């Protein structure tokens, strides 16, 4: 079975979709030798797929890297690639690149329905594309993978895709990377990053308003202003749409000397950031999944998150929930994390590790391969 997975939208590996494509492709190559996997992507991203044989890499022209140009390349050129390589199934891992007309069965992964839920995030053109054109294309796709129960319900409700053509397959995490860290390694990391104080961590690209950094900053101001926390707030993440609003909120904080904008964090350091943190606080207003919630828990770090969209189902039993639209609610969750007694702290850490252990890319890849087979009319193998 020849499968083509598109990686044309992974932005140098600095996005959640990128993490998904990279992890899924590796798991398929490692676990499913019956699948002949091809990946189409920009040559600048080729090094992110070291396990893929050279002849299985399909180059997208460098001048098709931009959003509109990349979208048009998928619509106009991908079917030719499918024909040239004898591809049986196409897997598009982002709703923005789904094909209106695909010459072979098409499977798509939809991570969220943000254009319907967080309308202020998009200008008119992007909103129209997401709310009108994408649903029309989604209804033509053979089968859709939704990464959470929330996203699955949203695809049926907002995109009007029949429920029998939507399968929920939760994301996984890399348990070799995200696991409890060696104490000395964490101490060395703290020293290298000048982390002499406890800190709350929020791993997300700097995007406003969707990622909700501004309310988190104000909640942190409230917490520190009341003398309830002596540490820092650290915000790793690459600048995105509206990042200047986040930067202005940091500059306006009376405790700006305790807030760090860390920029994009390399994968090698990410587990150490989680392990060194007092807790992960995740106030995002809209997530189709929320990988950092699992990654942090797998490293033995406590979490709190907004009680919104998919986040409660991903956070699991150890997560503390708050109202992401209420700064006082966020501050109260941070206070609880900062003042939690040792027995409860240890219990939540152990619960989190156990919960995160149930999410693997092996399971996701196995389910995806079953869906490919079903799309070809071969039936799934359980």
C-alpha positions in Angstrom: 0.0 0.0 0.0 1.6 3.3 -1.1 0.6 6.2 1.0 1.5 9.9 0.4 1.6 12.1 3.5 1.9 15.8 2.9 4.4 17.8 5.0 4.1 20.9 2.9 2.8 23.0 5.8 5.0 22.2 8.7 6.9 25.5 8.8 10.3 24.3 9.7 9.0 22.0 12.4 7.7 24.9 14.5 4.0 24.0 14.8 1.7 21.5 16.3 0.9 20.1 12.8 4.7 19.7 12.3 5.0 17.6 15.4 2.0 15.5 14.2 3.4 14.9 10.7 6.9 14.1 11.9 5.8 11.7 14.7 3.2 9.9 12.5 5.6 9.4 9.7 8.3 8.0 11.9 5.8 5.6 13.6 4.4 4.3 10.3 8.0 3.7 8.9 9.0 2.0 12.2 5.9 -0.1 12.9 4.2 -0.8 9.5 6.6 -2.2 6.9 3.5 -3.1 4.8 3.0 0.6 4.2 5.2 2.2 1.5 5.3 5.8 2.9 6.1 8.8 0.7 6.3 12.3 2.2 5.9 15.5 0.1 7.6 18.5 1.6 10.0 21.4 1.2 13.6 20.4 0.9 14.4 22.9 3.8 12.4 20.4 6.0 14.0 17.2 4.7 16.3 16.8 7.7 13.3 16.5 10.0 12.6 13.0 8.4 16.0 11.1 8.8 14.2 7.7 8.8 12.7 8.2 5.4 14.6 6.8 2.4 15.7 9.3 -0.1 13.6 8.1 -3.0 10.5 8.3 -0.8 10.9 12.1 -0.4 8.9 14.2 -2.9 10.2 17.8 -3.2 7.7 20.7 -3.2 9.3 23.6 -5.1 10.8 26.2 -2.7 8.7 29.0 -4.3 5.6 27.2 -3.1 6.4 27.6 0.6 4.0 30.5 1.2 0.4 29.8 2.4 -1.5 30.6 -0.8 1.2 29.2 -3.1 1.5 26.0 -1.1 -2.3 25.6 -1.0 -2.5 26.1 -4.8 0.4 23.6 -5.3 -1.6 21.0 -3.4 -4.7 21.6 -5.5 -3.0 21.8 -8.9 0.1 19.5 -8.6 -0.5 16.8 -6.0 -2.6 14.6 -8.3 0.2 14.5 -10.8 2.6 13.3 -8.1 0.1 10.7 -7.1 0.0 9.4 -10.7 3.7 9.5 -11.2 4.4 7.4 -8.1 1.5 5.1 -8.2 0.1 6.3 -4.8 -2.9 4.4 -3.4 -4.0 6.8 -0.6 -3.3 10.4 0.1 -3.2 11.7 3.8 -3.5 15.4 4.2 -2.7 16.4 7.9 -4.2 19.9 7.8 -7.7 21.0 6.7 -6.2 24.0 4.8 -4.5 21.6 2.3 -7.3 19.1 1.7 -7.9 18.5 -2.0 -11.1 19.5 -3.7 -10.6 16.6 -6.1 -8.2 13.7 -5.4 -7.6 11.0 -7.9 -7.2 8.3 -5.1 -8.9 8.0 -1.7 -8.1 10.9 0.5 -7.8 10.8 4.3 -7.4 14.1 6.2 -6.6 14.9 9.8 -8.5 17.8 11.3 -7.0 19.2 14.4 -9.6 21.8 15.3 -12.5 23.9 13.9 -11.1 27.2 15.0 -12.6 29.4 12.3 -16.1 28.5 13.7 -15.2 28.8 17.4 -12.7 31.6 17.6 -13.9 33.9 14.8 -11.9 36.9 15.9 -8.7 35.1 15.2 -9.2 35.4 11.4 -9.6 38.2 8.9 -12.5 38.0 6.4 -10.7 36.0 3.7 -9.3 33.4 6.1 -12.6 33.2 7.9 -14.5 32.6 4.7 -12.0 30.0 3.6 -12.3 28.2 6.9 -16.0 28.4 7.4 -17.3 28.0 3.8 -14.8 26.4 1.5 -13.1 24.0 4.0 -16.4 22.3 5.0 -17.4 21.8 1.4 -14.0 20.1 0.7 -14.2 18.1 4.0 -17.5 16.6 2.9 -15.7 15.2 -0.3 -12.9 13.5 1.7 -13.1 9.8 2.1 -12.4 9.7 5.8 -11.4 12.2 8.5 -9.3 11.6 11.5 -10.1 13.9 14.4 -7.5 14.2 17.2 -10.0 14.6 20.0 -13.6 13.8 20.9 -14.2 17.6 20.9 -12.8 18.0 17.4 -14.8 15.0 16.2 -18.0 16.5 17.4 -17.1 19.9 15.9 -16.4 18.4 12.5 -19.8 16.8 12.4 -21.6 19.9 13.8 -19.8 22.7 11.9 -18.6 21.0 8.7 -21.6 18.7 8.4 -19.4 15.7 7.7 -21.4 12.5 8.3 -20.4 11.0 11.7 -19.6 7.5 10.1 -16.8 9.2 8.1 -15.1 10.7 11.2 -12.9 8.6 13.5 -11.4 10.0 16.7 -7.8 9.0 17.1 -6.0 10.9 19.9 -2.5 12.2 19.4 0.5 10.6 21.0 3.7 11.8 22.5 7.3 10.7 22.3 7.9 8.8 25.5 11.6 8.5 24.9 11.8 12.3 24.9 9.0 13.3 27.4 9.7 11.4 30.7 10.9 12.2 34.2 14.3 13.8 33.9 17.5 13.1 35.8 17.9 15.4 38.8 21.4 16.5 37.9 20.4 17.2 34.3 17.6 19.5 35.6 20.0 21.2 38.0 22.5 21.8 35.2 19.7 23.1 32.9 18.6 25.6 35.6 22.1 26.8 36.0 22.5 27.2 32.2 19.2 29.1 31.8 19.7 31.2 35.0 16.6 29.7 36.6 17.3 30.4 40.3 13.6 30.8 41.2 10.6 28.6 40.8 8.6 29.4 37.7 5.3 28.8 35.9 5.6 27.8 32.3 3.3 28.3 29.3 4.5 26.6 26.1 2.7 28.1 23.1 3.5 30.3 20.2 3.0 34.0 20.9 -0.4 34.4 19.3 -3.1 36.9 20.3 -6.0 36.5 21.2 -6.2 32.7 20.7 -3.4 31.6 23.1 -4.6 34.0 25.8 -1.2 35.2 27.1 -2.5 38.6 28.1 -5.0 37.2 30.7 -2.3 34.9 32.0 0.1 37.8 32.5 -2.6 39.8 34.4 -3.3 36.8 36.5 0.4 36.5 37.3 0.5 40.2 38.2 -2.4 39.5 40.6 -0.7 36.5 42.2 2.6 38.3 42.7 1.0 41.5 43.8 -0.8 39.6 46.6 2.6 38.2 47.7 1.5 34.6 46.9 4.4 33.7 44.5 8.0 34.7 44.6 9.0 33.2 41.2 8.8 33.9 37.5 6.5 33.4 34.5 8.3 32.0 31.5 6.7 32.1 28.0 8.6 30.1 25.4 7.2 30.3 21.9 7.9 31.7 18.4 6.2 35.0 17.5 3.0 34.6 15.6 -0.1 36.7 14.7 -0.6 39.4 17.4 2.7 38.7 19.2 3.2 42.4 19.6 0.1 42.5 21.9 1.7 39.9 24.1 5.0 41.8 24.2 3.2 45.0 25.1 1.4 43.2 28.0 4.8 42.1 29.3 6.2 45.6 29.0 3.2 47.0 30.9 3.4 44.5 33.8 4.5 46.0 37.1 6.4 42.7 37.5 7.9 42.6 34.0 11.3 41.8 35.4 9.8 38.4 36.5 8.4 37.6 33.0 10.6 36.0 30.3 9.8 35.7 26.6 12.0 32.8 25.7 11.4 32.5 22.0 11.2 29.2 20.2 12.5 26.3 22.3 14.4 23.4 20.7 13.0 19.9 21.2 16.2 18.9 23.1 15.5 21.5 25.8 11.7 21.2 26.0 11.6 18.2 28.4 14.0 20.0 30.7 11.8 23.2 30.6 8.8 21.0 31.7 10.8 19.2 34.4 12.2 22.3 35.9 8.9 24.2 36.0 6.7 24.6 39.1 3.8 23.8 36.8 2.5 24.3 33.3 -0.3 26.8 33.1 -2.2 26.5 29.8 -4.9 29.2 29.3 -5.5 28.8 25.6 -9.0 29.6 24.5 -9.2 27.0 21.7 -7.2 23.8 21.1 -8.0 20.8 19.1 -5.8 18.8 21.4 -3.1 20.5 23.4 0.1 18.4 23.3 2.0 20.3 26.0 -0.5 19.1 28.6 0.5 15.5 28.0 4.2 16.3 27.5 4.5 18.2 30.8 2.7 15.4 32.7 4.9 12.8 31.2 7.9 14.7 32.6 6.3 14.6 36.1 5.1 18.2 36.0 1.7 19.4 37.3 -0.7 21.2 35.0 -3.6 23.6 35.1 -5.6 24.6 32.0 -8.6 26.4 30.7 -11.9 24.5 30.9 -12.4 25.0 27.2 -12.7 22.9 24.0 -10.6 19.7 24.1 -8.3 20.7 27.0 -10.2 19.0 29.9 -10.3 15.7 28.0 -6.6 15.8 27.3 -5.6 17.1 30.8 -7.1 14.1 32.4 -7.7 13.5 36.2 -4.6 15.3 37.4 -5.3 18.6 35.7 -6.6 21.6 37.5 -9.2 23.5 35.5 -10.0 27.3 35.4 -12.0 29.8 33.5 -9.7 31.1 30.8 -11.8 34.3 30.4 -11.4 35.2 34.1 -8.0 36.4 35.3 -9.0 35.8 38.9 -9.8 32.1 38.1 -6.4 31.7 36.4 -4.7 33.3 39.4 -6.6 31.0 41.8 -5.4 28.0 39.9 -1.8 29.3 40.0 -2.2 29.9 43.8 -3.4 26.4 44.3 -0.4 25.0 42.4 2.1 27.2 44.3 0.7 26.4 47.8 -0.2 22.7 47.3 0.8 20.4 50.0 3.5 17.8 49.3 1.1 14.7 49.4 -1.2 16.2 46.8 1.7 17.4 44.7 3.2 13.9 44.6 -0.2 12.3 43.9 -0.9 14.7 40.9 2.6 14.1 39.5 2.1 10.3 39.6 -1.4 10.6 38.2 -0.1 12.7 35.3 2.7 10.4 34.4 0.2 7.4 34.3 -2.3 9.3 32.3 0.2 10.6 29.7 1.5 7.0 29.3 -1.7 6.1 27.6 -1.1 8.3 24.6 1.4 6.9 22.0 2.2 7.6 18.4 2.3 3.8 17.8 -1.4 3.6 18.6 -2.2 6.6 16.4 -0.2 5.2 13.5 -1.9 1.8 13.8 -5.3 3.4 13.7 -4.3 5.6 10.8 -3.1 2.6 8.8 -6.4 0.9 9.5 -8.2 3.9 8.1 -6.1 3.8 4.9 -7.0 0.2 4.4 -10.7 0.9 4.9 -10.5 3.9 2.5 -9.2 1.4 -0.1 -12.0 -1.0 0.7 -9.7 -3.6 2.3 -11.2 -3.3 5.8 -9.3 -2.5 9.0 -7.1 -5.0 10.8 -7.5 -4.8 14.5 
